[in-house]
Amino acid sequence: MIETDICIIGAGPVGLFAVFEAGLLNLRCHLIDALPQTGGQLSEVYPQKPIYDIPGYPSIRAADLITELEKQIAPFHPTFTLGERVETLEKRGEADFLITTSEGTTVAAKAVVIAGGLGCFEPRKPELPDIEAYERHGLDYMVRDPEKYRGKRVVIAGGGDSALDWAVYLADIAGELSLIHRREDFRGAPDTGNKVLALAEQGKIRLFLSSTLSGVGGEGSLQYVDISGLEGSPTRLETDALVVLFGLSPKLGPIETWGLNIDKRAIEVDTRDYSTNIPGVYAIGDINTYPGKLKLILCGFHEAALMAHSAYAYMNGGKKVTLKYTTVTGISGF
Amino acid sequence: MIETDICIIGAGPVGLFAVFEAGLLNLRCHLIDALPQTGGQLSEVYPQKPIYDIPGYPSIRAADLITELEKQIAPFHPTFTLGERVETLEKRGEADFLITTSEGTTVAAKAVVIAGGLGCFEPRKPELPDIEAYERHGLDYMVRDPEKYRGKRVVIAGGGDSALDWAVYLADIAGELSLIHRREDFRGAPDTGNKVLALAEQGKIRLFLSSTLSGVGGEGSLQYVDISGLEGSPTRLETDALVVLFGLSPKLGPIETWGLNIDKRAIEVDTRDYSTNIPGVYAIGDINTYPGKLKLILCGFHEAALMAHSAYAYMNGGKKVTLKYTTVTGISGF
């Protein structure tokens, strides 16, 4: 059992900065995230993209912002449980919560902060009957280890960055590689799209454009996919592996069942302190909603500051802490 | 007459960042500040001090934060009236305001944003009868041009950073330099305090510690000061110049008379958009108050973002603007 002052669910930029604001008030934090690394969407979805609206940074790469936030919170030694999804929240008493993850990790905390962004990212799946039967039996929604596909017949479905990047990468590894995309143009980076077209001309990728995945089949494990084009009957393609890369779709997940007031997949909060309807449970960043809400990282930073002061009072019998300025006092780590 | 979309009163960090958020919505800004430079307190009071709680900056010097914010807003070409204090606000109609400054500059704007920090900084003055008669006649509350004191007999009163910094600087310039401080210890940086003590030992500064300025006098201009120590009668010291550096004290000033709801020298706002009781007039940063308010720069940044979206709707007949992400669209300057 991990024991801490504040359990922060979500290790994106807002969850990370919450550690800093809590640390200034001498509160320790433990963070849980379903992704295997910190940074949330910034690490997972757009690490190389510049962000222009972080105050004081005319431009900063998403991955660099996470690096700087990690440096900023280092004096307060946050601890992490990564790659596990939160499942249950139990309020055992005032300032006494127990959180359990998908892997059975338990965290006891005096306050809980949900900084879950848009929620857990889950892969978008093709709408085909029995598709789930082939998951982990030839059907994957992400490439964990490319070596798994060496020498095999592989079909990739999708036309975004992930699909194109992996098509180029696996063209040299797979025994036979096919790419199915429902349009004539790719959604991903034009450069990579051109590489895919060049590999198709060299015969290293078999392209099915304006085509959809219309069926999957096999005994026990995946053995073929059916591909429907604009005309004629579907083409049946024998394959060892199908990798569907239709992107990630955010889900609120188990948090929906915790008894929180939810409006359109966001948690309703009070703007005085970003508290939810459960005393001691806060929601900050993109996962919350209130009148005037803008889903901006910089707004989550503000929410984290007000949350920390309220959480301090909540776990100290209502005692308020006086705001001290870091320009005057500096930072005292743990 | 200057015409703009938003007139921002106060060019500190929050006023500057408001230009960015307004610019993203294609709104132009004009800023007015009583200080002769941008940056507010960060430039005037603590330019060299590191700030530790700007999200994404483990540490940044106050002056550097202002420099970065100026770079960030440059694409939106803000215009400035510096060194003038706002005096009057007239609402001529919906989305039609007229602002006038102490120097008679007029600005017509569709919305007004008060980002005035703690207000106008005015020097703290010694409580002595007739002290005002000597202002600009030998008595100064700031050092504008150190050369003015070359070869003269100078008395500095105060024990904070400004007093110590100028005592060290003027020790080489003044013909004779005395420093009066009411305590035995200085309030300013210990390093500078030690320099002052060393200069006193070398006979370059005459120190009056645990002493107060108890009188000033002279015909037409300042000719002497009286200094009272712990014991005995006051010492009369002949001097050409007295520089009182007791710090700056913020005043709300003429803004108090504009009909805004004010609570303890701060302007009451609605947290949905940081609007005041006058439609079209907003207050952001340290100058506003609401339940849960923390006087942090990072909170002012959030307030600026919500204000900009509301101001856009206010001046466009209630039409809301869709939030676009800079990671997706980049920045389009004017």
Interface residues (C-beta under 8 A of the other chain):
Chain A: P13 F17 F20 E21 L24 Y46 K49 P50 I51 Y52 D53 I54 P55 G56 Y57 P58 I60 A62 L65 E68 L69 K71 Q72 A74 T271 R272 D273 P291 G292 L294 K295 L296 L298 C299 F301 H302 E303 A305 L306 H309 S310 L323 T326 T327 G330 I331
Chain B: P13 F17 F20 E21 L24 Y46 K49 P50 I51 Y52 D53 I54 P55 G56 Y57 P58 I60 A62 L65 E68 L69 K71 Q72 A74 T271 R272 D273 P291 G292 L294 K295 L296 L298 C299 F301 H302 E303 A305 L306 H309 S310 L323 T326 T327 G330 I331
